[in-house]
Amino acid sequence: MGLKDKLTELKKNALEEINNAKDLKKINDIRVNVLGKKGPITEVLRGMRDLPKEERPNVGSFANKVRDELSSAISERKERIEIIKTSKRLEEEKIDVTLPGVPVKTGQPHIIMQVIDQIEKLFLGMGYQVVDGPEIEEDHYNFEMMNLPKDHPARDMQDTFYITDKFLMRTQTSPVQARTMEKHDFSKGPLKMISPGKVYRRDTDDATHSHQFHQIEGLVIDKNITMADLKGTLQLIARTVFGKEREIRLRPSYFPFTEPSVEVDVSCFKCSGEGCSVCKHTGWIEVLGAGMVHPNVLKMSGIDADVYGGFAFGLGPDRFAMLKYGVDDIREFYLNDMRFLKQFSQRG
């Protein structure tokens, strides 16, 4: 059998093997066995040295043609196997888009943040600005600008975390008001603000006290502000948070930064004022403190107390949330127990 005949037979057998190959490993083995240095084509070409010189170019050209055809056949089969493999994988991994979607768990604001958001929306709607301030505060702003000079006995009402003699963890959000009053330009209009945020006091944690809690303080400074303006604002807060039927009453009290000062009670939202265990059978629940801004506070901020006056109030969102939703232990808000927190869906 001549070399051309051997090459033709070799091509026929190799093409049959290539077409029957089912995987990439098999096609790679065929490539190595047929086209490799020790393959049959190489062996055939070695026999060309025994051919007459005039036949060698013709046989060599034919051998190269066979090599190229087999190489092309191997590449095409390899590509085809990869396409079949990919198609099979896609078939196995296909998604039925008609199936119902998997529910996605969504979060919600913390119950205290819900109360804060509700109060912020109320005051933003009345033209107030929401002002933030530092939680590490100067004694000057936290106490002295609030008419509480050093050694004032009323400081004992707020056990304090001091960092240095000058700096402390703020015990109230009142210093935000002091800083804002210093900067406000009354020629451009009245000052109407609330200052929500965290405050810190060296209290012993129990069912109704926490060393860290939230506070929202409000302040209005303008000409001709009266106690009637304050009462109307407090009434609106009570009805927004606790219900449209709620009434308030004001009782005389003492705060260093307001004069006169009042404690604010709201009619019991459980018994509607008839008396129950929630209101201790009085028909009223104490909710916040307020009063008319003390002239000394205005003067220390550079405001003419003979021309301007105002009112201020301070409330605790934690206490509001406890009262509104019947929570009897403030610590529940901070334990991050999802079983507890999930009870409070987003509320308006």
C-alpha positions in Angstrom: 0.0 0.0 0.0 1.4 3.4 -1.0 1.8 6.4 1.3 -1.2 8.2 -0.2 -3.4 5.1 0.4 -2.2 4.9 4.0 -3.0 8.6 4.5 -6.5 8.2 2.9 -7.2 5.2 5.1 -5.9 7.1 8.2 -8.1 10.1 7.3 -11.2 7.9 7.0 -10.7 6.2 10.3 -9.8 9.4 12.1 -12.9 11.3 10.8 -15.1 8.4 12.0 -13.6 8.6 15.5 -14.0 12.4 15.5 -17.6 12.3 14.5 -18.3 9.7 17.2 -16.6 11.6 20.0 -19.0 12.6 22.8 -17.0 14.7 25.1 -14.0 17.1 25.2 -11.7 14.5 26.7 -12.3 12.1 23.9 -11.7 14.7 21.2 -8.5 15.9 22.9 -7.2 12.3 23.0 -7.9 11.9 19.2 -6.0 15.1 18.5 -3.0 13.9 20.4 -3.1 10.4 19.0 -3.6 11.4 15.3 -1.8 14.7 15.0 0.8 14.4 17.8 4.6 13.9 17.2 4.2 10.1 17.7 0.9 9.9 15.7 0.4 7.9 12.5 0.6 10.9 10.1 4.1 11.6 11.4 5.0 7.9 10.9 3.8 8.1 7.3 5.8 11.2 6.6 8.9 9.6 7.9 8.5 7.0 5.2 8.8 9.7 2.5 12.6 9.3 2.6 12.2 6.0 0.8 10.3 7.7 -2.0 11.8 8.9 -5.3 12.6 12.7 -5.1 10.0 13.5 -7.8 7.1 12.0 -5.7 8.0 13.5 -2.4 6.4 17.0 -3.0 3.2 15.5 -4.2 3.0 13.1 -1.2 4.0 15.9 1.3 1.3 18.2 -0.1 -1.3 15.5 0.3 -0.1 14.7 3.9 -0.4 18.4 4.9 -3.9 18.5 3.3 -5.0 15.5 5.4 -3.5 17.0 8.5 -5.4 20.3 7.9 -8.7 18.5 7.3 -8.4 16.4 10.4 -7.4 19.5 12.5 -10.4 21.4 11.2 -12.7 18.4 11.8 -11.4 18.2 15.4 -12.0 21.9 16.0 -15.5 21.8 14.6 -16.4 18.7 16.7 -14.9 20.3 19.8 -17.0 23.5 19.2 -20.1 21.3 18.6 -19.5 19.4 21.8 -19.2 22.7 23.8 -22.5 24.0 22.3 -24.3 20.7 23.2 -22.8 20.9 26.7 -23.9 24.5 27.2 -27.4 23.8 25.8 -27.8 20.9 28.2 -26.7 23.0 31.2 -29.0 25.8 30.2 -31.8 23.3 29.9 -31.1 22.0 33.4 -30.8 25.5 34.8 -33.8 27.2 33.1 -36.1 29.3 35.3 -39.8 29.0 35.1 -40.8 32.7 35.2 -44.5 31.7 35.7 -43.7 30.5 39.2 -44.7 32.8 42.1 -41.8 34.9 43.4 -40.1 34.3 46.7 -41.3 36.7 49.3 -38.6 39.2 50.4 -38.5 40.2 54.0 -38.6 43.9 54.5 -37.6 45.9 57.5 -39.4 48.8 59.2 -38.4 51.8 61.3 -37.9 51.1 65.0 -41.0 51.9 67.1 -39.2 54.9 68.7 -38.2 56.2 65.2 -41.8 55.9 64.1 -42.9 58.2 67.0 -40.1 60.6 66.2 -40.9 60.6 62.5 -44.6 61.3 63.3 -43.7 64.3 65.4 -41.2 65.6 62.9 -43.8 65.5 60.1 -46.3 67.4 62.3 -43.8 70.2 63.0 -42.4 70.4 59.5 -45.9 70.9 58.3 -46.2 73.9 60.6 -43.0 75.5 59.3 -40.6 74.4 62.0 -37.0 73.4 61.2 -35.5 70.2 62.5 -32.1 70.9 64.0 -29.4 68.5 65.1 -26.4 69.1 67.4 -23.5 67.3 69.0 -24.0 64.6 71.6 -20.7 65.5 73.3 -21.5 68.9 74.5 -19.9 71.8 76.4 -21.1 72.5 79.9 -21.6 76.1 78.8 -24.3 75.2 76.3 -25.8 72.2 78.2 -26.3 74.0 81.5 -25.1 77.7 81.7 -27.0 78.9 78.6 -30.1 77.2 80.0 -30.0 79.4 83.1 -28.1 76.7 85.1 -24.9 78.3 86.3 -22.2 76.2 88.1 -23.3 75.0 91.5 -27.0 75.7 90.7 -29.0 73.1 92.8 -31.2 72.3 89.8 -28.2 70.6 88.2 -28.8 67.8 90.6 -31.9 66.9 88.7 -29.7 65.6 85.9 -27.0 63.2 86.9 -24.4 63.7 84.3 -21.7 61.8 82.4 -18.7 64.2 82.4 -15.8 63.6 80.1 -13.7 66.5 81.3 -14.6 69.5 83.4 -15.7 71.2 80.2 -17.3 68.5 78.1 -20.1 66.0 78.9 -22.6 63.7 77.3 -25.5 66.0 76.8 -28.3 65.5 79.3 -30.9 67.2 77.1 -31.3 68.5 73.5 -31.6 72.1 74.9 -28.0 73.1 73.9 -29.1 72.7 70.3 -31.6 75.5 70.9 -29.0 77.7 72.6 -26.6 77.3 69.6 -29.4 78.0 67.2 -30.6 81.1 69.1 -27.1 82.5 69.0 -27.0 82.3 65.2 -30.6 83.1 64.2 -31.2 86.3 62.4 -34.6 87.6 63.6 -34.7 90.2 60.8 -35.5 87.3 58.5 -38.4 85.9 60.6 -39.2 84.1 63.8 -37.3 81.0 65.1 -39.4 77.8 65.1 -37.5 74.6 65.6 -37.5 71.2 67.1 -34.3 69.3 68.1 -34.7 65.5 68.3 -31.8 63.2 69.4 -30.2 60.9 72.0 -29.4 62.2 75.5 -27.5 60.6 78.4 -28.0 60.7 82.2 -26.4 58.6 84.9 -29.7 56.9 85.8 -30.0 53.3 87.0 -31.7 51.3 84.2 -35.1 49.9 85.2 -38.6 49.6 83.7 -39.0 53.4 83.3 -35.4 54.7 83.3 -32.5 54.4 81.0 -29.0 55.9 81.0 -29.6 56.7 77.3 -32.9 57.8 75.8 -34.4 60.1 73.3 -35.8 63.6 73.6 -37.5 66.1 71.3 -37.4 69.7 72.4 -39.3 72.5 70.7 -38.7 76.2 70.6 -40.5 79.2 69.2 -39.1 82.8 69.6 -40.9 85.8 68.1 -42.8 88.9 69.1 -46.1 88.6 71.0 -45.8 84.9 71.8 -48.2 83.9 74.6 -49.1 80.9 76.8 -52.1 80.4 74.5 -49.7 79.7 71.6 -48.0 77.1 73.7 -51.2 75.4 74.8 -52.5 75.2 71.3 -49.2 73.6 70.2 -49.3 71.1 73.0 -52.9 70.2 72.3 -52.0 69.5 68.7 -49.1 67.2 69.8 -51.4 65.2 72.1 -54.1 64.7 69.5 -51.7 63.8 66.8 -49.9 61.1 68.8 -52.6 59.9 71.2 -55.8 60.5 69.3 -58.1 63.3 68.2 -60.3 63.1 71.3 -57.5 63.8 73.7 -57.5 66.9 76.0 -54.6 68.4 77.9 -54.2 70.2 81.2 -51.4 72.3 82.4 -50.1 72.2 86.0 -47.6 74.7 87.5 -44.0 73.4 87.7 -40.4 74.5 87.8 -37.8 74.4 85.1 -34.7 76.7 85.2 -35.0 77.7 81.5 -38.7 78.6 81.5 -40.9 81.0 83.5 -43.7 80.2 84.0 -43.2 76.5 83.7 -45.9 73.7 83.4 -46.2 70.0 83.5 -48.5 68.8 80.7 -51.1 66.0 81.2 -53.2 64.3 78.6 -56.6 62.8 79.2 -56.2 59.0 79.5 -56.6 57.3 76.2 -57.6 54.0 77.8 -60.5 55.2 80.0 -61.1 58.6 78.4 -60.6 60.3 81.7 -62.9 58.1 83.8 -60.0 56.6 85.8 -58.1 53.3 85.4 -54.9 51.6 86.3 -53.0 53.3 83.4 -53.8 56.8 84.7 -53.7 55.7 88.4 -57.4 56.5 88.5 -56.9 60.2 88.0 -58.1 60.4 84.4 -54.8 62.1 83.4 -51.3 61.0 82.3 -48.3 63.2 82.6 -46.5 63.4 79.2 -44.1 66.3 79.0 -42.8 69.6 80.4 -43.0 73.1 78.9 -43.1 76.8 79.6 -42.4 80.3 78.4 -38.7 80.9 77.7 -37.0 82.5 80.6 -35.7 86.1 79.9 -32.3 85.1 81.1 -32.0 82.4 78.4 -32.9 85.0 75.8 -30.4 87.5 77.0 -27.6 85.0 77.2 -28.2 84.3 73.5 -28.1 88.0 72.6 -31.9 88.3 72.2 -33.7 91.4 73.4 -36.1 90.0 76.0 -38.1 93.2 76.1 -39.0 92.7 72.4 -39.0 88.9 71.9 -40.5 86.1 73.9 -41.2 82.5 73.2 -42.2 79.1 74.5 -40.3 75.8 74.8 -41.3 72.2 75.5 -39.5 68.9 75.9 -40.9 65.4 75.4 -39.6 61.8 75.4 -40.4 59.7 72.4 -39.5 56.6 74.4 -42.2 57.5 77.0 -44.6 58.5 74.2 -44.1 55.0 72.6 -44.6 53.3 76.0 -47.8 55.1 76.7 -49.2 54.9 73.1 -48.6 51.2 72.7 -48.9 49.9 76.3 -45.2 48.9 76.7 -44.5 48.6 80.4 -40.7 48.3 80.3 -38.5 50.8 78.5 -35.7 48.3 78.2 -37.8 46.3 75.6 -37.0 49.0 73.1 -33.2 48.4 73.3 -33.0 44.6 73.6 -33.3 44.1 69.8 -35.7 41.2 70.3 -37.3 40.9 66.9 -40.4 39.1 68.4 -41.1 42.4 70.3 -40.2 44.8 67.5 -42.2 43.1 64.8 -45.4 43.8 66.7 -45.2 47.4 65.6 -45.9 47.7 62.0 -45.3 51.1 60.3 -47.8 53.4 61.9 -48.8 56.9 60.9 
